[in-house]
């Protein structure tokens, strides 16, 4: 009986470690893919609010 409990604990620990390793590998792949997508997309185009743009234009004169 005790051997069975020990074996079940070892199997459970092995499964948890295996799932953790698989999860980490998937996370690394997703991070690489997201970094590549961000790199390909380039910087997003941003527009200033008209009032702020007007203030900047006045300050630059």
Contact map, one row per residue, 1 for C-alpha under 8 A:
1111100000000000000000000000000000000000000000000000000000000
1111110000000000000000000000000000000000000000000000000000000
1111111000000000000000000000000000000000000000000000000000000
1111111100000000000000000000000000000000000000000000000000000
1111111110000000000000000000000000000000000000000000000000000
0111111111000000000000000000000000000000000000000000000000000
0011111111100000000000000000000000000000000000000000000000000
0001111111110000000000000000000000000000000000000000000000000
0000111111111000000000000000000000000000000000000000000000000
0000011111111100000000000000000000000000000000000000000000000
0000001111111110000000000000000000000000000000000000000000000
0000000111111111000000000000000000000000000000000000000000000
0000000011111111100000000000000000000000000000000000000000000
0000000001111111110000000000000000000000000000000000000000000
0000000000111111111000000000000000000000000000000000000000000
0000000000011111111100000000000000000000000000000000000000000
0000000000001111111110000000000000000000000000000000000000000
0000000000000111111111000000000000000000000000000000000000000
0000000000000011111111100000000000000000000000000000000000000
0000000000000001111111110000000000000000000000000000000000000
0000000000000000111111111000000000000000000000000000000000000
0000000000000000011111111100000000000000000000000000000000000
0000000000000000001111111110000000000000000000000000000000000
0000000000000000000111111111000000000000000000000000000000000
0000000000000000000011111111100000000000000000000000000000000
0000000000000000000001111111110000000000000000000000000000000
0000000000000000000000111111111000000000000000000000000000000
0000000000000000000000011111111100000000000000000000000000000
0000000000000000000000001111111110000000000000000000000000000
0000000000000000000000000111111111000000000000000000000000000
0000000000000000000000000011111111100000000000000000000000000
0000000000000000000000000001111111110000000000000000000000000
0000000000000000000000000000111111111000000000000000000000000
0000000000000000000000000000011111111100000000000000000000000
0000000000000000000000000000001111111110000000000000000000000
0000000000000000000000000000000111111111000000000000000000000
0000000000000000000000000000000011111111100000000000000000000
0000000000000000000000000000000001111111110000000000000000000
0000000000000000000000000000000000111111110000000000000000000
0000000000000000000000000000000000011111110000000000000000000
0000000000000000000000000000000000001111111100000000000000000
0000000000000000000000000000000000000111111100000000000000000
0000000000000000000000000000000000000000111110000000000000000
0000000000000000000000000000000000000000111111000000000000000
0000000000000000000000000000000000000000001111100000000000000
0000000000000000000000000000000000000000000111110000000000000
0000000000000000000000000000000000000000000011111000000000000
0000000000000000000000000000000000000000000001111101100000000
0000000000000000000000000000000000000000000000111111100000000
0000000000000000000000000000000000000000000000011111110000000
0000000000000000000000000000000000000000000000001111111000000
0000000000000000000000000000000000000000000000011111111100000
0000000000000000000000000000000000000000000000011111111110000
0000000000000000000000000000000000000000000000000111111111000
0000000000000000000000000000000000000000000000000011111111100
0000000000000000000000000000000000000000000000000001111111110
0000000000000000000000000000000000000000000000000000111111111
0000000000000000000000000000000000000000000000000000011111111
0000000000000000000000000000000000000000000000000000001111111
0000000000000000000000000000000000000000000000000000000111111
0000000000000000000000000000000000000000000000000000000011111
